[in-house]
């Protein structure tokens, strides 16, 4: 890991519909309570992550606005120019226009590097597959990758393909969150073992998250998302000697979510 910049965490859904964007936005929101955080949509040209983070109406630059850029970004200036979600997270996503200009691959990578230079955590919502964006390898920008995997036969096959496509250095710097209706099934541990990744914890379906999204509320108050953030902090602390900078979410996990009893 490059100690001159903040930690870059990629979130990669092995299959569609697992909630990778929700998890990425939720992790960013959890970590923003104690440190500067940026949230970046890796699906350049698709749009939607600012909606997930409830920042779609906030003024600021989108990927489209960087289409004519030539790199050389100042991290602080770029961060200040981005939409700011209500939790303080700076969000870089597309405008959602069906057709529009897109920045060059090297510009995308330089923008991520610039944001990582001024934020303690930068969370990348990676596209499915290898995380390639218009020829630019955003996976290569990550220090760690959280793979979100289903536990069905198809889901496991998708996860095997995704993990196999990761750069070798990231195969030992990745972990998995399994997605299913129930959290207590031993299948979760079996899937993680099959993938050769550390299991953070299962993430069961949450009706509350769907209701909040329908009401335009950002993820992050979910008890399970906060527990995943805390588990990830603990795992990161074991991987890196910079443990003091990698565990801001333990108190968040212990705090009851809004609307829950303590």
C-alpha positions in Angstrom: 0.0 0.0 0.0 1.1 3.5 -0.8 1.5 5.2 2.6 1.5 8.7 1.0 -2.2 8.4 0.2 -5.4 7.2 1.9 -6.8 3.7 1.6 -8.6 2.8 -1.6 -11.3 0.2 -1.0 -13.0 -1.4 -4.0 -16.5 -2.9 -3.7 -17.1 -5.5 -6.5 -20.4 -7.3 -7.0 -19.8 -10.7 -8.5 -23.3 -10.8 -9.8 -26.0 -8.2 -10.6 -28.5 -7.1 -8.1 -26.6 -8.0 -4.9 -26.4 -4.5 -3.7 -22.8 -3.6 -4.3 -23.6 0.1 -4.8 -25.6 0.1 -1.6 -22.7 -1.5 0.3 -20.2 1.0 -1.2 -22.3 4.0 -0.2 -23.0 2.5 3.2 -19.4 1.9 4.0 -18.5 5.4 2.9 -21.2 6.9 5.1 -20.1 4.8 8.1 -16.4 5.9 7.7 -17.3 9.5 7.1 -18.3 9.9 10.8 -14.6 10.0 11.7 -12.6 10.8 8.6 -12.8 12.4 5.1 -14.2 10.0 2.6 -14.8 10.0 -1.1 -17.2 7.7 -3.0 -16.5 7.0 -6.7 -18.7 5.4 -9.3 -16.6 3.1 -11.4 -19.4 2.7 -14.0 -18.5 5.8 -15.8 -21.3 6.9 -18.1 -24.0 4.8 -16.4 -25.0 7.1 -13.5 -26.8 6.2 -10.3 -24.4 6.1 -7.4 -25.1 9.7 -6.5 -28.8 8.7 -6.3 -27.9 5.8 -4.0 -25.9 8.3 -1.8 -28.8 10.8 -2.0 -26.5 13.4 -3.6 -28.2 13.6 -7.0 -29.5 17.1 -6.4 -26.3 18.4 -4.9 -24.3 20.8 -7.1 -20.8 19.8 -8.3 -18.8 18.1 -10.9 -19.7 14.7 -12.4 -17.6 12.4 -14.6 -19.1 14.1 -17.7 -17.6 17.4 -16.6 -14.1 15.8 -16.6 -14.4 14.6 -20.2 -12.1 17.3 -21.5 -9.7 17.2 -18.6 -6.1 16.2 -19.2 -5.3 15.1 -15.7 -3.0 16.8 -13.3 -5.7 17.2 -10.7 -5.2 19.0 -7.4 -6.9 16.6 -4.9 -8.2 19.3 -2.6 -9.7 21.4 -5.4 -11.3 18.3 -7.1 -12.8 17.2 -3.8 -14.2 20.6 -3.0 -15.8 20.7 -6.5 -17.7 17.4 -6.1 -21.3 17.0 -4.8 -21.4 16.6 -1.0 -23.9 14.1 0.4 -25.6 15.0 3.6 -23.2 12.8 5.6 -20.2 14.7 4.2 -19.1 12.1 1.7 -17.8 13.6 -1.6 -19.4 11.8 -4.5 -18.0 11.4 -8.0 -20.5 9.8 -10.4 -21.9 10.3 -13.8 -24.8 12.7 -14.6 -27.0 9.8 -15.7 -27.5 11.2 -19.2 -27.9 8.4 -21.7 -25.4 9.9 -24.1 -22.6 12.2 -23.1 -18.9 12.6 -23.1 -16.7 10.4 -21.0 -13.2 11.1 -19.6 -10.3 9.2 -21.0 -9.2 6.1 -19.0 -6.0 7.8 -17.7 -8.0 10.8 -16.5 -10.3 8.4 -14.6 -7.4 6.8 -12.9 -5.7 10.2 -12.1 -8.9 11.5 -10.6 -9.1 8.5 -8.2 -5.4 9.0 -7.3 -6.1 12.7 -6.6 -9.0 12.0 -4.3 -7.1 9.3 -2.5 -4.3 11.8 -1.8 -6.7 14.0 0.3 -9.2 11.5 1.8 -8.5 8.9 4.4 -10.8 6.5 2.6 -11.8 6.4 -1.0 -14.5 3.8 -1.8 -14.8 2.7 -5.4 -18.0 1.1 -6.6 -16.4 -1.1 -9.2 -18.2 -2.3 -12.4 -19.0 -6.0 -12.5 -16.3 -8.2 -14.0 -12.7 -7.1 -13.8 -13.5 -3.5 -13.0 -12.3 -2.2 -16.4 -13.7 1.2 -17.3 -13.3 2.2 -21.0 -9.9 0.6 -21.0 -8.8 2.0 -17.6 -8.2 -0.5 -14.8 -9.8 0.9 -11.7 -9.2 -2.4 -9.9 -5.5 -1.6 -10.1 -6.2 1.6 -8.1 -7.5 -0.5 -5.1 -5.5 -1.4 -2.0 -8.2 -4.0 -1.0 -11.3 -5.3 -2.7 -14.5 -6.4 -1.0 -16.2 -9.0 -3.2 -20.0 -9.3 -2.7 -21.0 -12.8 -3.7 -24.3 -14.7 -3.8 -24.4 -18.3 -2.4 -26.4 -19.9 -5.2 -24.6 -22.1 -7.7 -24.7 -19.3 -10.3 -23.6 -16.8 -7.7 -20.6 -18.9 -6.7 -19.6 -19.4 -10.3 -19.8 -15.7 -10.9 -17.6 -15.1 -7.8 -15.0 -17.6 -8.9 -14.7 -15.9 -12.2 -14.4 -12.4 -10.7 -11.8 -13.5 -8.1 -9.8 -15.3 -10.7 -9.6 -12.1 -12.8 -8.2 -10.0 -9.9 -4.6 -9.0 -10.1 -2.5 -11.5 -8.1 -1.6 -8.9 -5.4 -5.3 -8.3 -4.8 -6.2 -12.0 -4.4 -4.4 -11.8 -1.0 -5.8 -8.4 -0.3 -9.5 -9.2 -0.8 -12.3 -10.4 1.4 -15.9 -11.5 0.7 -19.3 -10.6 2.0 -21.9 -13.2 1.2 -25.5 -12.3 0.3 -28.5 -14.5 1.2 -31.8 -14.4 3.0 -30.4 -15.8 6.2 -27.1 -15.2 7.9 -26.7 -18.3 10.0 -26.3 -20.8 7.1 -22.9 -22.7 7.1 -22.9 -22.3 3.4 -21.5 -18.7 3.8 -18.2 -20.0 5.2 -18.1 -22.8 2.6 -18.4 -20.2 -0.2 -15.6 -18.1 1.3 -13.4 -21.1 1.6 -14.1 -22.1 -2.0 -13.1 -18.6 -3.1 -10.0 -18.6 -0.9 -11.0 -15.3 0.7 -11.6 -14.2 4.3 -15.3 -14.0 5.1 -16.2 -10.7 6.7 -19.8 -11.7 7.5 -23.0 -12.6 5.7 -25.3 -9.8 4.7 -28.9 -11.0 4.9 -31.7 -9.3 3.0 -33.0 -6.2 4.7 -36.4 -4.9 4.0 -35.5 -1.8 5.9 -32.8 -0.9 3.4 -35.2 -1.2 0.5 -37.8 0.9 2.3 -35.2 3.6 3.0 -34.0 3.6 -0.6 -37.6 4.0 -1.8 -37.9 7.1 0.5 -34.7 8.6 -0.8 -32.7 7.9 2.4 -29.0 6.9 2.1 -27.7 3.5 3.3 -25.4 3.4 6.3 -27.9 3.3 9.3 -28.4 -0.4 8.6 -27.1 -2.5 11.5 -25.7 -5.1 9.1 -23.8 -2.5 7.0 -22.3 -1.0 10.1 -21.2 -4.4 11.3 -19.7 -5.1 7.9 -17.8 -1.8 8.2 -16.5 -2.8 11.6 -15.5 -6.3 10.5 -13.7 -4.8 7.5 -11.8 -2.4 9.8 -10.7 -5.3 12.0 -9.6 -7.3 9.0 -7.7 -4.3 7.6 -5.9 -3.8 10.9 -4.6 -7.3 10.7 -3.3 -6.8 7.2 -1.5 -3.5 7.8 0.7 -2.0 10.5 -1.2 1.3 10.2 -3.9 -0.1 12.5 -4.5 3.2 14.2 -5.8 4.6 10.9 -7.9 1.6 9.9 -10.5 1.2 12.7 -12.9 4.1 12.9 -16.2 2.1 12.7 -16.2 -0.1 15.8 -18.2 2.4 17.8 -20.6 2.8 14.9 -21.3 -0.9 14.9 -22.1 -0.9 18.5 -24.5 2.0 18.2 -28.1 1.1 17.5 -29.4 2.2 14.1 -32.0 4.8 13.8 -35.4 3.3 14.8 -33.8 0.4 16.6 -33.7 -0.1 20.3 -30.4 -0.3 22.0 
